[in-house]
Amino acid sequence: MLSQKIKKKRIGKGYSQDHMADQLGITSSAYGKIERGRKLDWT
């Protein structure tokens, strides 16, 4: 699953969810949802 691949890459690089969220310009909560494969409301 894509969400599992994203999490594995992040952990492999030693990055926190907060770091990734900051780099992407989204909240850590939204990033966590991405890693859990949850649907986001982008509106």
Buried (B, 14 or more C-beta within 10 A) or exposed (E): EEEEEBBEEBEEEEBEBEBBBBEEEBEBEBBBBBBEEEEEEEE
